[in-house]
Amino acid sequence: MGLELVMRKELTFRLDLYAYLVNYKHPLNLVALRTQSYRFTIGTALDSLGVPSGRVRFVDGSSYELSLKFSLDNYRLCTMVDEQEARNTGDEYRHATKLSVLLCPGLPALAEEYLDSDFQFGGEDQVSILSAVCANEFSLRGLMIMYVAGPV
């Protein structure tokens, strides 16, 4: 009941492509299996809390991240963030040896835009990513997104 009172829109969970890029050691088919597992686990947990399934949306990032428009927006964001700033967004980025990992910090910011989000919830380990996006004042809609970070 408490969650129902707070929810004005829907809860959206973004899955797949980001996980593949940041965890390049795992093949895409394993990421797909994890995606199915997360859908089931999160869906079951929310259902047990009484969150109506019609208010929950699971989105594969690849459903929009592989589009031409997204690619152009991602390239635009890449011109705004310097390499060191991307590396400073977290340990997994700071010590990256693969280029794919350095593309990841901007993806949550673009996801907000493409999924029409009002706020983003993430772990404390993502605060630097969100700060970098705010520092570059990147927003396609011209709106400020609220960020909520919890302990990891």
SULQUIRA-V367347 format. One record per residue. N is the residue number from 1. RES is the residue in one small letter. BURIAL is b if it has 9 or more other ideal C-beta (glycine too) atoms within 8 Angstrom, else e. Layout:
N/RES/BURIAL + N/RES/BURIAL
This chain:
1/m/e + 2/g/e + 3/l/b + 4/e/b + 5/l/e + 6/v/e + 7/m/b + 8/r/e + 9/k/e + 10/e/e + 11/l/b + 12/t/b + 13/f/b + 14/r/b + 15/l/b + 16/d/b + 17/l/b + 18/y/b + 19/a/b + 20/y/b + 21/l/b + 22/v/b + 23/n/e + 24/y/b + 25/k/e + 26/h/e + 27/p/e + 28/l/e + 29/n/e + 30/l/e + 31/v/b + 32/a/b + 33/l/e + 34/r/b + 35/t/b + 36/q/e + 37/s/e + 38/y/b + 39/r/b + 40/f/e + 41/t/e + 42/i/b + 43/g/b + 44/t/e + 45/a/e + 46/l/b + 47/d/b + 48/s/e + 49/l/e + 50/g/e + 51/v/b + 52/p/e + 53/s/e + 54/g/e + 55/r/b + 56/v/b + 57/r/e + 58/f/b + 59/v/b + 60/d/b + 61/g/b + 62/s/e + 63/s/e + 64/y/b + 65/e/b + 66/l/e + 67/s/e + 68/l/e + 69/k/e + 70/f/b + 71/s/b + 72/l/e + 73/d/b + 74/n/b + 75/y/e + 76/r/e + 77/l/b + 78/c/b + 79/t/e + 80/m/e + 81/v/b + 82/d/e + 83/e/e + 84/q/e + 85/e/b + 86/a/b + 87/r/b + 88/n/b + 89/t/b + 90/g/b + 91/d/e + 92/e/e + 93/y/b + 94/r/e + 95/h/e + 96/a/b + 97/t/e + 98/k/e + 99/l/e + 100/s/b + 101/v/b + 102/l/b + 103/l/b + 104/c/b + 105/p/b + 106/g/b + 107/l/b + 108/p/b + 109/a/b + 110/l/b + 111/a/b + 112/e/b + 113/e/b + 114/y/e + 115/l/b + 116/d/e + 117/s/b + 118/d/e + 119/f/e + 120/q/b + 121/f/e + 122/g/b + 123/g/e + 124/e/e + 125/d/e + 126/q/b + 127/v/b + 128/s/b + 129/i/b + 130/l/b + 131/s/b + 132/a/b + 133/v/b + 134/c/e + 135/a/e + 136/n/b + 137/e/e + 138/f/b + 139/s/b + 140/l/e + 141/r/e + 142/g/e + 143/l/e + 144/m/e + 145/i/b + 146/m/e + 147/y/b + 148/v/e + 149/a/b + 150/g/e + 151/p/e + 152/v/e
